[in-house]
């Protein structure tokens, strides 16, 4: 019984790590981290390190719970969730508009009673495991289904992220209305494409002189060695987005209106 909640604690800690790292890497919207705990409680330049430090701490605790019964990891997990409860209470008092950031940008809704109740529940679940003789791996391979099911039900009841995800799937905005990935992310996807490799040797410089977004596409304009414009278009959705390219020569550009650079 004491070890019955170890699988849930490990899974939640790993999911929290993945979600926080994904939020930092995606960089979808400038200033987005300033609305997520714990980043909201630190200065701007420390927001990314704070979120990553939290993610690393969760991963270390999950690994410790999985492979050992050392009290350092057991009591560390209790302290982590107890501190999370305190942070959420502070967020609700000082920044009622901020989300808890427990699972990255999915947890962007203002902190409420359910989010605080979940960390209190997780603190209690972690406390139950302190004296458990089994490792997390043993608890995963021989789970106590009744206690695991009860823990899942309670956590689902106290997790507003489930409703947020359901709403996003139900009312998913069209691609052209959704915030796209950061320009640097889209440029990296361009440079990993076969289309880029086919034209890379012809470019005068590896950096675009202009970029802009139109609907579901981001465009990057380069000059080639013949002083022609080479314009790449990268689709903003999907893990392997479509990439298109057009070369506008000097003769073609004479028939076009004067081009005014558009800032990124």
Number of C-alpha atoms within 10 A of each C-alpha: 13 18 24 25 27 29 22 20 23 23 12 17 23 20 17 21 25 17 20 23 19 14 21 18 13 14 17 17 12 8 11 15 25 18 22 29 28 23 24 23 19 14 11 13 9 13 21 21 14 18 25 18 15 19 23 19 16 23 19 17 21 24 16 21 26 21 13 17 18 14 15 14 19 24 16 19 29 22 15 20 21 18 15 21 21 15 17 27 19 15 23 19 11 12 18 16 15 24 28 29 26 27 24 24 22 20 24 22 19 20 25 17 12 14 24 21 17 20 22 19 19 25 21 15 22 25 19 18 26 21 14 18 14 18 19 28 17 16 20 17 9 10 18 16 10 10 15 17 14 12 19 13 11 13 19 14 13 19 16 20 18 14 11 15 14 11 11 12 10 9 9 12 11 9 14 14 10 13 12 22 17 15 18 11 15 22 19 10 19 23 14 11 15 11 15 17 12 9 14 14 12 14 19 15 13 13 12 17 14 15 19 15 18 10 13 17 22 20 22 23 20 20 20 19 11 11 13 18 19 19 18 23 23 22 22 24 16 7 7 13 16 16 19 15 16 11 16 14 14 12 9 11 13 9 8 8 7 8 7 7 11 10 8 11
